[in-house]
Amino acid sequence: MRHTPRLKALCLIFAGGVLAPGASFAADPWDPFSQLETARPSPRKKSIEPAPDAPASATGNAAPEYGVGVPYGGTANGPAGGSSYGAAQPFGGTTPAGTNPTTDATVDTPVEPGRSLAPPLPAAYATPTTQTPPPPLVDRSGAIEKGDLAPVIANDGSGLPYELWTGLDVAALEALIARLEIPPRSPALHSLWHRLITSNITAPGASTDGRFNALRAEALYRSGLLDDAANAVNADGSALAANTGLGALAARVEIARANTTKGCERVKSFIARKAELPKKLQGEALLMTGICAAAGGNPNGAGLAAEFAREDKSLANGTDDAVSLAALDAIASGQKTPVRNLKSLSLLQYRAFAFAGGVDAKDIGDKGEAALLSAIAADPKAPPTLQLTVGEAAARINAIPPANLAALYRAHGPQSAPEALLAANATKADGPLHRAALFKAAEVERTPLKKVRIMRSLLDDAKRAGLYLQTLDMLAKTAESLQPVSEIGWFAETGIEISLASANPERARQWSNLGGSVPGDGGLRHWQALIDIADPVLKTERGRALTSVEGLATRGRLSPDLLHRLATVLDANDINVPLPLWNAANRAPQPTGGYLPETGILTTLQDASKKKEFGRTVLLVMRALGPNGAEGAHLIALGDSIRALRRAGLETDARRLSFESLFAVWPRAVSN
């Protein structure tokens, strides 16, 4: 590559020197997420393409059928409509192999003829046969298979096994992660993903070239986990010094965390070798040089970076690059430049615009990437209103945990208890500030009757804001002071929800015992079935609490979606589906929506879980369920994902996923 005068000037201004004679610009094989620009599916793109010989059917974002229950909000963004499943077989008739029963499109090959959406008639009700199976050719009654052994758990606190990356090398791991929507919108999957990607276990075949750490750093950055990303890039000092790409990621994460001095020192170490970087990182490198120039009091340097980007087309891939160029031009001109039709806003772009008057606050919450949302939520210098708004947006997509949003509510809500109570009783809601006031008022209120009313008001407000499950988790500590007594019996169902959201099944059972004080079909006894499903260490027989659910089913109190979803979850957890539930589901209309992955994913998932390839199983489950997790997945993908996690030894995570798939559509009492 020819060393242009602009490149030499760029190196002189931002790298503290000139290019060394003979500096190499050859392409480096290192390329974290090389498939991102072409392989990663858009969240708005249909997950399944129509087969060449099959007509495409209409798709849309159909809201799930919640039936009797009051949902906590949200819609399933899977394909809807299309051909009927039929009713020849239990739970939906037969599905031709290789077709999507929703869209008549190609799907995973395991959907063989005769496979239905939910389990067949339980074995206990099937007609007995007199045929005796042949004896095994080899007697293995005393043998121990490797798959029967419990995995050895790593001591890094992740709860995951040492053989985490079995079956994956760095290239295969990179290809899998590149196709994921991260951070996962499902809290259960996000918890599993976080433990997976922050574990201290290195992938097989990972050398000391820093590629594995670069892969982890990129994934963590995209998830909004900036501190974890910084730990990943700094894990190996020798690789950081030798690897241009890892150095660029290290510079990005430091500038993203507002450590501009340290980040710009790292920019100097790699800018002369910018051509060795993948195209996306080349554009970000030029944006970082503009930020460093502005931070050093040289706004003209940002203009030079913009000129160089236009010359070698480092920033010429669409709207996102146009925003970066606008940021560099704004720094050079010293004037705030409005950005038209902003589709997304990265954290680096936000840092650049900060030197030229900033951007509109509404663009941050609505258009900001996960890294930007989590950075502002953690920035004590951000305006309180902005921090609350962005903090809620970050919690909504799991870029920050509910505990962090609770801390923001405490920090920016009314500062005294009387003020909090007064604000909570205000008739006019004021968005995040009002929810912060309600949260603080619930914490400081001592009278149980008043406390539960405030908590219920907060949850109703949070439901409208799409933060119901997160707020339930946030209220767990506040609810600990409450005793499940008949005087607050109307709150018992909310108490169950709070306990389940915070993974406390024993506390949920205490609240469910108040069922007699709640009107409706059987009070709250049907919640005990969901509690048992969610409990990973249940000591009693599973399925004993399904009697109340059977009663609701026979009286038509369960929606068709819940009937089929419940049968799928029970079967995937090896719990016999009671005959009344089976009959009710067989009579109910079949579900017509849900995300199905592309051909081969479910087959590969089954194979990975049988081989106890833990990391591969987790990543394939994320692929199989799609962008909206268990709630928006097709029933076939849901059942296979739960089975795979259990088969791989991740029982607790499978139970959590089962709970999430049912919680939104679970029937609620009228009083809630």
Steps between C-alpha positions, in 0.01 A plus 500: 500500500629848411579726799298807417584840649174491697586165658844630600341810647246288685772286651700810595206665675346199673783250538774735610731422206525405135474169327805282532658416164352185357201491735278209406140544392438137407168347599512329838319167536368621836145614449264480801141471383600500137150377416315778679441719195363218284389212719337656803124510443309820556251485788238623256581239236292187468679208659404256226519562128227352278590185311547552125197288416275617780292820506601753761232565759424818685695569814461752776557580863203338661430550868480174694168367622506566872156361573387543858835619629624855522833509312801697617530653156682445174423328173642200324683614191491167325327428170125478519232380269541248223362152462315312771666228700199272465352284772556143391753431774514617863633856529486583136497213254786412276758738359666414169874460532702810416208743512406773740139444607467875551642633176533197272872573498804284551566422866714269704517150360409324829133590436440161347158373386279435798684737735251726674548829677450360846549153652296200390262318729683427825630146527282436803187538283628317192373159399734239650687274265597137551808520278823440692802699384809296409779488757802722442785347303744606773414503866594846627302484821813554706680736264528873559479722194678835491166675451375355829774668702439836662727767347785648700401858580755778455600704806449838329151554647318446170350167604607363161723198435869497413421338164299807406617541142520134399416463131586862416814671383537878481381519139186295567430700816536823305256379233238407762521826697490711184143385433362578846285792609678620813438585772226235516157643579421200722627547859558123527708488182683821592609353833625189323669703226675726753640204692610336176682794344666621823628159608875458528505186287684531169368344181690196365766595251512861616859614464673795659423730205213663690226395258289328767526800733409729210195288428388515862566873519287570193215285630512664842510848347195425286324378815566828680737334750778756470695413814501133404614597149790697649603195704494286185726726293748540785514130590820439301748789485727340242211433261373853552836643396536278193145482366381810310133403524513434874672836544221674310236329715691602813507863382128489421398363838709760688358791299154349543549500878605868480866413573605719207864546601567128528294424190684754287836360611382168360389670176858617447621140522297371204387789277799460264386141440134589452482315168555170683162535670163368379299761310264577788786559742681719245205739504487497880876565510457821300214605727724440802776715348252784463393462864864499613576807291209688656599385849851635432368840391547442127154498336660532155634148551141374501447668165812330365369164621171568320683584177709187522188290566338639186817442297553133583128433563559365852164650590283426200274215600170672568310714746715407799814622323325821397436569869870451578602737221246755623654475847852562366379795290318643801819487707700671224242777447433553869126502438233252600392309190148353501489139383206415279320166503717359775451121508759416763760672715821337619691583815800629301273727294349633823848575636588682177182710498574600860781723362252672266196577711369147561190328361133513588415296808212321325745358245699338779220302660329403176802446271793428730687169484532288814850630576381862486199435723701319765775766493260789564313300763832465687612862448446704819559821300202439271188712567263312735205502259717369216659239722161371614361487147806328360525272803148372438580447131813306597313282751230431241755326275706350786798730436497565878355277775185601693715577806673779308167656404391479865815690596412772246149524643643546848754758383264715296167454672376740771771538763280475809236251605218760523586629152502147361161421651357829375632441150371142501149624581505754217224435250711599198764246402831643387671209330834386645497764775157387616608135501810597699278676755272197528798270548648713779160543663449122501838455670443758774132428576455300822128428495440174310163606357647822357824332389323235288278763335808703400674188370197404294480852356866485403452163330199624304707796381798275421278267298403786273869593465607145406691450826272263688731201550794727587296696755375180662862402554584844636223477761621170647685663792209733573259206507716310751362712783144396421336205671255295291188564710132522410488879561695547175364188332414690183876563455589128523505449125740792458710351779520176301607690189772688691632178653506314167669791320772505766541118490364436850253210463465435875387858560258464206345193666442700818302759304308231309370358828282814525295371207183473705486878544512567126184465290497288187522140387697338779658821624876482442553126503573494125813709568650206689533315170713782353703519821579128474602538136736786585653334808825321402535318836142388565507209744144379443358331193464739207154535352306453824391866494347479152153408631387863525627571149307199372185647654557834327560321171179297516303819573656680203695746715833444325584660167593272207850643498548416868363147457743412223788686664442327834483156339826570316678617815376208711613247243840668457551478879400131509176571687202293389234710331171428684229356276254791555769749391587280204136481391444874545808583294394254231168686464655849507610688186864459414745790556582684179813691588844480650860514391650193331872491420645416163547146377736284702517701823274272705676188374839648589365608840386149581836357399697757704297440816538122473877543473497733803647783295387762747602828338381388159168391648442840663580694182278273291214543747533876455488448122204262523280725716560819303511866607207484743602192694262236632197727487525561125633162386315236304389209719726253320805722560392560861464132584826403332688781678377399846588136434845596375585706809384222730688237300817711525465518879371860517184411692461830685521699176250267332254556786545877479435489127188289560371758747556788259314320220186469716504803728356757261196287413439343841142571621470778757224574752262782407615708799855525360 
